[in-house]
């Protein structure tokens, strides 16, 4: 990659993409420790809880980055061109990796070892119903968003900022507000929440909001004063999540993970805070060209790293880094080592054009 190609990149998005995959790895590194309800309140549990809580912005930011890049009204691709380019790029790797993870799950991890004659049916079920491995859900969701992106582009192209803001307000009410309302009722008030029909607003549910939010926050100008308020709320939310997880899980037989959710209002504010912070950092003037090239290389490898990192974590890193060492050091070491090994696998795999196309796009 030459200097001109690097300079044409939106550097803060590349940095965010790299940090987001670190955040996702951190979630998976700590997942097995925080679900042990018998350990709730111990030092090791609190460390895992805090790391996991602080990493929850990673997935929403991935959607926001995609929104910045794909909702640009200047993109003039036809619907067929867009779908062929995007769906093909991630659809085939999804199927291949689903096969890999399904085999690994049934024959090496869970060890249920179905008979060979019945396994094709199990494999098909795993792929259709997203059961191959739990982290692959993200790719299913991004495919569904890609399917409606051509229509979203037209909406964005013919809408002004106020109209886009109105769309985001509706999404906030129907998704963030609704989820937060249900969580408060079920977790804090210990009552079953009632369905509020008016919050069920069509067309603005799920991760679509983060997708549009990324485009919106990249488009508007935010004053320094407003940014300060955003950072304060995000910081407060960072503190609240691990406390809420603890207070709603202590004494229970199962960890309450609702406050980790991507649509919880605390996660929403953290995600905005992280995105805005990096958007307003002038990285172009402080990062040398060679470092920019490395960042772009790491950014381009992110999807491949996402696909392979669970195999690396479960079959290599967990065995290398012993459980007996300090929890903070163990988590940081596992995250970094998982990333490094996954990155090297992706870069080596990309030396072959077929592996680059079908395994590590």
Long-range contacts (C-beta under 8 A, 24 or more apart in sequence): 1-293, 1-296, 1-297, 3-289, 5-296, 6-289, 6-292, 6-293, 6-296, 9-292, 9-296, 10-68, 10-69, 11-283, 11-284, 11-287, 11-292, 11-295, 12-278, 12-279, 12-281, 12-283, 13-65, 13-68, 13-69, 13-299, 14-295, 14-296, 14-298, 14-299, 15-278, 15-283, 15-295, 15-299, 16-61, 16-65, 16-274, 16-275, 16-278, 17-62, 17-65, 17-299, 17-302, 18-295, 18-298, 18-299, 18-302, 19-58, 19-278, 20-57, 20-58, 20-59, 20-61, 20-62, 20-65, 20-302, 21-58, 21-302, 21-305, 21-306, 21-309, 21-339, 22-55, 22-58, 22-335, 22-339, 23-54, 23-55, 23-56, 23-57, 23-58, 23-61, 24-55, 24-58, 24-59, 24-135, 24-306, 24-309, 25-309, 25-313, 25-335, 25-338, 25-339, 26-51, 26-52, 26-54, 26-55, 26-58, 26-331, 26-335, 27-52, 27-55, 27-56, 27-58, 28-135, 28-309, 28-310, 28-313, 29-313, 29-331, 29-334, 29-335, 29-338, 30-55, 30-331, 33-327, 34-245, 34-255, 35-255, 37-249, 37-252, 37-253, 37-254, 37-255, 40-246, 40-249, 40-250, 40-255, 41-246, 41-250, 43-327, 44-327, 46-242, 46-246, 47-327, 47-328, 47-331, 48-327, 48-331, 49-242, 49-245, 49-246, 50-242, 51-331, 52-242, 52-260, 53-238, 53-241, 53-242, 53-245, 53-260, 54-238, 54-241, 56-241, 56-260, 56-262, 56-267, 56-270, 57-267, 57-270, 57-271, 57-273, 57-274, 59-138, 59-262, 60-207, 60-210, 60-262, 60-267, 60-268, 60-271, 61-214, 61-271, 61-274, 61-275, 62-138, 62-142, 63-142, 63-145, 63-207, 63-210, 63-211, 63-214, 64-210, 64-211, 64-213, 64-214, 64-217, 64-271, 64-275, 65-214, 66-142, 66-145, 66-211, 66-214, 67-210, 67-211, 67-212, 67-213, 67-214, 67-215, 68-214, 68-215, 68-218, 70-146, 70-149, 70-153, 70-211, 71-149, 71-152, 71-153, 71-156, 71-211, 71-212, 71-214, 71-215, 72-215, 73-153, 73-156, 73-157, 75-153, 77-150, 79-150, 82-146, 82-149, 82-150, 83-146, 83-147, 83-150, 86-146, 86-149, 87-143, 87-146, 87-147, 89-361, 90-139, 90-142, 90-143, 90-146, 90-303, 90-361, 91-143, 92-357, 92-358, 93-303, 93-307, 93-358, 93-359, 93-360, 93-361, 94-136, 94-139, 94-140, 94-143, 95-127, 96-358, 96-359, 97-132, 97-136, 97-307, 97-308, 97-359, 98-126, 98-127, 98-132, 98-133, 98-136, 99-123, 99-127, 99-132, 100-311, 101-132, 101-133, 101-136, 101-310, 101-311, 102-126, 102-127, 102-131, 102-132, 102-133, 104-133, 104-311, 105-132, 105-133, 108-315, 109-314, 133-310, 135-306, 135-310, 138-306, 141-206, 141-207, 145-207, 145-208, 145-211, 148-208, 152-208, 152-211, 152-212, 156-212, 156-215, 161-216, 161-219, 161-220, 164-212, 164-215, 164-216, 164-219, 165-216, 167-204, 167-212, 168-209, 168-212, 168-213, 168-216, 170-201, 170-204, 171-201, 171-204, 171-205, 171-208, 171-209, 171-212, 171-213, 172-209, 172-268, 173-199, 173-201, 174-199, 174-200, 174-201, 174-204, 174-205, 175-204, 175-205, 175-206, 175-209, 175-263, 176-209, 176-263, 176-264, 176-265, 176-268, 177-265, 179-261, 179-263, 179-264, 180-263, 180-264, 180-265, 183-258, 183-259, 183-261, 183-264, 186-258, 187-244, 187-248, 187-256, 187-258, 187-259, 188-248, 207-262, 210-262, 210-271, 213-272, 214-275, 217-272, 217-275, 217-276, 217-279, 218-279, 222-276, 222-280, 227-276, 227-277, 227-280, 230-269, 230-272, 230-273, 230-276, 231-273, 231-276, 231-277, 233-269, 233-273, 234-269, 234-270, 234-272, 234-273, 234-274, 235-273, 236-269, 237-265, 237-266, 237-267, 237-269, 237-270, 237-273, 238-270, 240-266, 241-266, 241-267, 241-270, 297-347, 298-343, 301-343, 301-346, 301-347, 301-350, 301-360, 303-360, 303-361, 304-342, 304-345, 304-346, 304-349, 304-350, 304-359, 304-360, 304-361, 305-339, 305-342, 305-343, 305-346, 307-359, 307-360, 308-342, 308-345, 308-346, 308-360, 309-338, 309-339, 309-342, 312-338, 312-341, 312-342, 312-345, 313-338, 316-341, 317-341
